[in-house]
Protein backbone atom coordinates (compact mmCIF):
# COMPACT_ATOMS: atom_id res chain seq x y z
CA UNK A 1 0.00 0.00 0.00
CA UNK A 2 2.83 2.39 0.89
CA UNK A 3 4.56 1.56 -2.39
CA UNK A 4 1.37 2.33 -4.34
CA UNK A 5 0.97 5.66 -2.53
CA UNK A 6 4.57 6.53 -3.21
CA UNK A 7 4.06 5.77 -6.91
CA UNK A 8 1.09 8.06 -7.03
CA UNK A 9 3.07 10.85 -5.43
CA UNK A 10 5.95 10.39 -7.89
CA UNK A 11 3.56 10.46 -10.89
CA UNK A 12 1.81 13.50 -9.47
CA UNK A 13 5.14 15.20 -9.12
CA UNK A 14 5.98 14.62 -12.79
CA UNK A 15 2.53 15.54 -14.12
CA UNK A 16 3.07 19.33 -14.20
CA UNK A 17 6.40 18.79 -15.92
CA UNK A 18 4.80 16.52 -18.53
CA UNK A 19 1.97 18.98 -19.14
CA UNK A 20 4.44 21.81 -19.45
CA UNK A 21 6.45 19.73 -21.89
CA UNK A 22 3.35 19.37 -24.08
CA UNK A 23 2.55 23.07 -24.29
CA UNK A 24 5.26 23.96 -26.86
CA UNK A 25 3.89 21.25 -29.15
CA UNK A 26 0.41 22.56 -28.64
CA UNK A 27 1.68 26.01 -29.55
CA UNK A 28 3.37 24.67 -32.65
CA UNK A 29 0.20 22.88 -33.72
CA UNK A 30 -1.84 26.01 -33.10
CA UNK A 31 0.59 28.11 -35.09
CA UNK A 32 0.58 25.58 -37.90
CA UNK A 33 -3.21 25.54 -37.95
CA UNK A 34 -3.26 29.33 -37.95
CA UNK A 35 -0.75 29.47 -40.78
CA UNK A 36 -2.83 27.02 -42.81
CA UNK A 37 -5.93 29.12 -42.27
CA UNK A 38 -4.04 32.25 -43.28
CA UNK A 39 -2.70 30.53 -46.40
CA UNK A 40 -6.18 29.40 -47.34
CA UNK A 41 -7.49 32.92 -46.77
CA UNK A 42 -4.75 34.37 -48.98
CA UNK A 43 -5.43 31.77 -51.64
CA UNK A 44 -9.16 32.55 -51.56
CA UNK A 45 -8.39 36.25 -51.85
CA UNK A 46 -6.13 35.52 -54.82
CA UNK A 47 -8.89 33.49 -56.45
CA UNK A 48 -11.35 36.30 -55.86
CA UNK A 49 -8.95 38.77 -57.43
CA UNK A 50 -8.47 36.62 -60.51
CA UNK A 51 -12.20 36.38 -61.08
CA UNK A 52 -12.70 40.06 -60.31
CA UNK A 53 -9.85 41.02 -62.63
CA UNK A 54 -11.23 39.04 -65.55
CA UNK A 55 -14.70 40.43 -64.98
CA UNK A 56 -13.33 43.94 -64.82
CA UNK A 57 -11.33 43.37 -68.01
CA UNK A 58 -14.48 42.23 -69.82
CA UNK A 59 -16.43 45.15 -68.40
CA UNK A 60 -13.76 47.62 -69.54
CA UNK A 61 -13.45 46.04 -72.99
CA UNK A 62 -17.25 46.03 -73.31
CA UNK A 63 -17.51 49.68 -72.33
CA UNK A 64 -14.78 50.64 -74.79
CA UNK A 65 -16.24 48.50 -77.58
CA UNK A 66 -19.69 50.02 -77.14
CA UNK A 67 -18.25 53.54 -77.03
CA UNK A 68 -16.26 52.87 -80.19
CA UNK A 69 -19.02 51.23 -82.23
CA UNK A 70 -22.11 52.95 -80.83
CA UNK A 71 -21.42 56.32 -82.42
CA UNK A 72 -21.81 57.76 -85.90
CA UNK A 73 -19.40 56.00 -88.27
CA UNK A 74 -18.39 53.56 -85.53
CA UNK A 75 -19.10 50.71 -87.94
CA UNK A 76 -19.15 52.51 -91.27
CA UNK A 77 -15.64 53.99 -91.02
CA UNK A 78 -14.01 50.97 -89.40
CA UNK A 79 -13.00 48.73 -92.29
CA UNK A 80 -12.47 45.78 -89.95
CA UNK A 81 -16.15 45.67 -88.95
CA UNK A 82 -17.96 47.66 -91.66
CA UNK A 83 -21.15 45.89 -92.74
CA UNK A 84 -21.27 45.43 -96.50
CA UNK A 85 -23.79 43.74 -98.77
CA UNK A 86 -24.35 40.05 -98.06
CA UNK A 87 -22.46 37.66 -100.30
CA UNK A 88 -25.73 36.78 -102.04
CA UNK A 89 -26.14 40.40 -103.16
CA UNK A 90 -22.54 41.45 -103.70
CA UNK A 91 -22.44 40.58 -107.40
CA UNK A 92 -25.76 42.33 -107.86
CA UNK A 93 -24.37 45.40 -106.13
CA UNK A 94 -21.30 45.42 -108.36
CA UNK A 95 -23.51 45.16 -111.43
CA UNK A 96 -25.71 48.02 -110.26
CA UNK A 97 -22.66 50.22 -109.75
CA UNK A 98 -21.60 49.52 -113.32
CA UNK A 99 -24.92 50.79 -114.69
CA UNK A 100 -25.00 53.94 -112.58
CA UNK A 101 -27.18 52.68 -109.72
CA UNK A 102 -24.42 52.59 -107.12
CA UNK A 103 -26.16 55.19 -104.95
CA UNK A 104 -28.84 52.64 -104.03
CA UNK A 105 -26.17 50.18 -102.96
CA UNK A 106 -24.35 52.85 -100.97
CA UNK A 107 -27.55 53.94 -99.24
CA UNK A 108 -28.31 50.39 -98.16
CA UNK A 109 -24.80 49.84 -96.81
CA UNK A 110 -24.87 53.13 -94.93
CA UNK A 111 -28.26 52.23 -93.49
CA UNK A 112 -27.10 48.80 -92.32
CA UNK A 113 -24.13 50.34 -90.53
CA UNK A 114 -26.26 53.08 -88.99
CA UNK A 115 -28.58 50.39 -87.62
CA UNK A 116 -25.62 48.61 -86.05
CA UNK A 117 -24.33 51.87 -84.57
CA UNK A 118 -27.71 52.65 -83.02
CA UNK A 119 -28.09 49.15 -81.62
CA UNK A 120 -24.60 48.80 -80.14
CA UNK A 121 -25.20 50.80 -76.91
CA UNK A 122 -28.18 48.61 -76.02
CA UNK A 123 -25.85 45.60 -75.86
CA UNK A 124 -23.80 46.99 -72.98
CA UNK A 125 -25.97 45.78 -70.12
CA UNK A 126 -26.56 42.43 -71.80
CA UNK A 127 -22.81 41.91 -72.00
CA UNK A 128 -22.23 42.99 -68.39
CA UNK A 129 -24.96 40.65 -67.12
CA UNK A 130 -23.29 37.75 -68.91
CA UNK A 131 -19.91 38.61 -67.34
CA UNK A 132 -21.26 37.88 -63.85
CA UNK A 133 -21.64 34.17 -64.69
CA UNK A 134 -17.88 33.60 -64.94
CA UNK A 135 -16.50 31.02 -62.46
CA UNK A 136 -13.03 30.82 -60.93
CA UNK A 137 -12.14 27.81 -63.10
CA UNK A 138 -13.13 29.77 -66.20
CA UNK A 139 -11.17 32.79 -65.03
CA UNK A 140 -7.99 30.81 -64.30
CA UNK A 141 -8.13 29.17 -67.73
CA UNK A 142 -8.79 32.47 -69.47
CA UNK A 143 -5.99 34.26 -67.64
CA UNK A 144 -3.44 31.72 -68.88
CA UNK A 145 -5.01 31.53 -72.34
CA UNK A 146 -4.35 33.42 -75.56
CA UNK A 147 -4.69 37.17 -76.02
CA UNK A 148 -8.42 36.99 -76.75
CA UNK A 149 -9.38 34.06 -74.52
CA UNK A 150 -11.84 36.10 -72.45
CA UNK A 151 -13.66 37.43 -75.50
CA UNK A 152 -13.77 33.98 -77.07
CA UNK A 153 -15.18 32.48 -73.86
CA UNK A 154 -17.75 35.24 -73.68
CA UNK A 155 -18.69 34.72 -77.31
CA UNK A 156 -19.14 30.96 -76.84
CA UNK A 157 -21.21 31.37 -73.72
CA UNK A 158 -23.39 34.29 -74.77
CA UNK A 159 -23.83 34.49 -78.54
CA UNK A 160 -27.18 32.70 -78.70
CA UNK A 161 -28.71 34.70 -75.86
CA UNK A 162 -27.30 37.93 -77.22
CA UNK A 163 -28.64 37.25 -80.70
CA UNK A 164 -32.11 36.60 -79.33
CA UNK A 165 -32.09 39.73 -77.19
CA UNK A 166 -30.43 41.84 -79.85
CA UNK A 167 -32.75 40.97 -82.76
CA UNK A 168 -35.66 43.30 -81.87
CA UNK A 169 -33.23 46.13 -81.09
CA UNK A 170 -31.53 45.84 -84.46
CA UNK A 171 -34.87 45.46 -86.24
CA UNK A 172 -36.17 48.68 -84.67
CA UNK A 173 -32.93 50.47 -85.51
CA UNK A 174 -33.29 49.30 -89.12
CA UNK A 175 -36.74 50.85 -89.20
CA UNK A 176 -35.43 54.07 -87.65
CA UNK A 177 -32.71 54.61 -90.24
CA UNK A 178 -34.71 53.41 -93.25
CA UNK A 179 -32.84 50.19 -94.02
CA UNK A 180 -36.05 48.35 -94.88
CA UNK A 181 -37.08 51.07 -97.34
CA UNK A 182 -33.62 51.10 -98.93
CA UNK A 183 -33.60 47.32 -99.13
CA UNK A 184 -37.00 47.25 -100.80
CA UNK A 185 -35.77 49.76 -103.36
CA UNK A 186 -32.84 47.51 -104.14
CA UNK A 187 -35.15 44.50 -104.45
CA UNK A 188 -36.99 46.19 -107.32
CA UNK A 189 -34.07 45.07 -109.43
CA UNK A 190 -35.18 41.65 -110.79
CA UNK A 191 -31.73 40.12 -110.42
CA UNK A 192 -31.45 41.27 -106.79
CA UNK A 193 -34.90 39.94 -105.96
CA UNK A 194 -34.08 36.55 -107.48
CA UNK A 195 -30.88 36.24 -105.42
CA UNK A 196 -32.30 37.55 -102.15
CA UNK A 197 -35.38 35.34 -102.27
CA UNK A 198 -33.30 32.17 -102.09
CA UNK A 199 -34.06 30.00 -99.01
CA UNK A 200 -32.29 30.98 -95.81
CA UNK A 201 -31.74 34.65 -96.62
CA UNK A 202 -32.85 37.07 -93.89
CA UNK A 203 -31.60 40.66 -93.81
CA UNK A 204 -32.45 41.11 -90.12
CA UNK A 205 -30.44 38.06 -89.11
CA UNK A 206 -27.58 39.15 -91.32
CA UNK A 207 -27.31 42.56 -89.66
CA UNK A 208 -27.73 41.11 -86.16
CA UNK A 209 -24.90 38.69 -86.83
CA UNK A 210 -22.62 41.33 -88.30
CA UNK A 211 -23.34 43.74 -85.46
CA UNK A 212 -22.36 41.14 -82.88
CA UNK A 213 -19.31 40.15 -84.92
CA UNK A 214 -18.21 43.77 -84.93
CA UNK A 215 -18.70 44.21 -81.20
CA UNK A 216 -16.79 41.03 -80.40
CA UNK A 217 -14.00 42.04 -82.76
CA UNK A 218 -13.54 45.38 -81.03
CA UNK A 219 -13.80 43.72 -77.61
CA UNK A 220 -11.03 41.32 -78.60
CA UNK A 221 -8.82 44.23 -79.64
CA UNK A 222 -9.49 45.90 -76.29
CA UNK A 223 -8.65 42.68 -74.45
CA UNK A 224 -5.30 42.48 -76.25
CA UNK A 225 -4.49 45.99 -75.09
CA UNK A 226 -5.40 45.20 -71.47
CA UNK A 227 -3.21 42.10 -71.47
CA UNK A 228 -0.17 43.69 -73.11
CA UNK A 229 -0.25 47.45 -72.64
CA UNK A 230 0.24 48.84 -69.11
CA UNK A 231 -1.41 52.07 -70.26
CA UNK A 232 -4.62 50.11 -70.93
CA UNK A 233 -4.57 48.62 -67.43
CA UNK A 234 -6.48 51.57 -66.09
CA UNK A 235 -7.24 50.28 -62.57
CA UNK A 236 -5.09 48.84 -59.78
CA UNK A 237 -6.97 45.52 -60.05
CA UNK A 238 -6.23 45.21 -63.76
CA UNK A 239 -2.57 46.00 -63.13
CA UNK A 240 -2.39 43.41 -60.35
CA UNK A 241 -4.06 40.63 -62.34
CA UNK A 242 -2.65 41.30 -65.81
CA UNK A 243 0.62 43.00 -64.93
CA UNK A 244 2.06 39.66 -63.85
CA UNK A 245 0.36 36.41 -64.68
CA UNK A 246 0.42 33.70 -62.01
URKA-V150443 format. One record per residue. PSI is psi in radians with two decimals (none if undefined). BURIAL is # if it has 16 or more other ideal C-beta (glycine too) atoms within 10 Angstrom, else .. Layout:
PSI|BURIAL, PSI|BURIAL
//
This chain:
-0.75|., -0.68|., -0.70|., -0.76|., -0.70|., -0.66|., -0.70|., -0.76|., -0.72|., -0.80|., -0.73|., -0.58|., -0.57|., -0.29|., -0.83|., -0.65|., -0.74|., -0.76|., -0.72|., -0.62|., -0.46|., -0.47|., -0.69|., -0.67|., -0.69|., -0.72|., -0.71|., -0.78|., -0.71|., -0.74|., -0.71|., -0.76|., -0.72|., -0.70|., -0.69|., -0.74|., -0.73|., -0.72|., -0.74|., -0.68|., -0.74|., -0.69|., -0.72|., -0.71|., -0.72|., -0.76|., -0.77|., -0.70|., -0.65|#, -0.85|#, -0.81|#, -0.69|#, -0.75|#, -0.73|#, -0.69|#, -0.67|#, -0.76|#, -0.65|#, -0.76|., -0.81|#, -0.62|#, -0.84|#, -0.77|., -0.68|#, -0.75|#, -0.73|#, -0.64|., -0.72|#, -0.47|#, 0.73|#, 2.88|., 2.25|., 0.14|., -0.64|#, -0.82|#, -0.68|#, 0.06|., 1.78|., -0.42|., -0.46|., 0.01|#, 2.34|#, 2.08|#, 3.11|., 2.52|#, 2.71|#, -0.66|., -0.43|., -0.05|#, -0.73|., -0.65|., -0.77|#, -0.74|#, -0.71|., -0.69|., -0.61|#, -0.64|., -0.47|., 0.36|., 0.31|., 0.43|., -0.45|., -0.59|., -0.69|#, -0.79|#, -0.73|., -0.71|#, -0.74|#, -0.72|#, -0.76|#, -0.72|#, -0.73|#, -0.62|#, -0.65|#, -0.75|#, -0.72|#, -0.64|#, -0.59|#, -0.51|#, -0.82|#, -0.52|., -0.27|#, -0.26|#, -0.92|#, -0.58|., -0.78|., -0.83|#, -0.70|., -0.68|., -0.55|#, -0.62|#, -0.24|., -0.08|., 2.31|#, 2.99|., -0.74|., -0.74|., -0.80|#, -0.77|#, -0.74|., -0.72|., -0.73|#, -0.63|#, 0.10|., -2.86|., -3.12|., -0.27|., 0.44|#, -0.66|#, -0.79|#, -0.72|#, -0.72|#, -0.83|#, -0.72|#, -0.75|#, -0.73|., -0.47|., -0.18|#, -0.79|#, -0.81|., -0.69|., -0.73|#, -0.76|., -0.75|., -0.53|., -0.48|#, -0.89|., -0.51|., -0.81|#, -0.72|#, -0.78|#, -0.69|., -0.65|#, -0.69|#, -0.73|., -0.68|., 0.06|#, 0.37|#, -0.73|#, -0.76|., -0.78|., -0.67|#, -0.75|#, -0.63|., -0.75|., -0.63|#, -0.16|#, -0.33|., 2.12|#, -0.68|., -0.72|., -0.76|#, -0.69|., -0.71|., -0.82|#, -0.42|#, 0.11|., 2.62|., 2.47|., -0.10|., 2.24|., 1.98|., -0.70|#, -0.88|., -0.64|., -0.81|#, -0.66|#, -0.84|#, -0.76|#, -0.59|#, -0.80|#, -0.69|#, -0.76|., -0.76|#, -0.79|#, -0.62|#, -0.83|#, -0.66|#, -0.73|#, -0.71|#, -0.68|#, -0.68|#, -0.72|#, -0.74|#, -0.79|#, -0.68|#, -0.61|#, -0.52|., 1.96|., -0.52|., -0.43|., -0.20|#, 1.42|#, -0.08|., 2.80|., -0.61|., -0.76|., -0.71|#, -0.67|., -0.72|., -0.74|#, -0.30|#, -0.57|., 1.94|., 2.56|., none|.
//
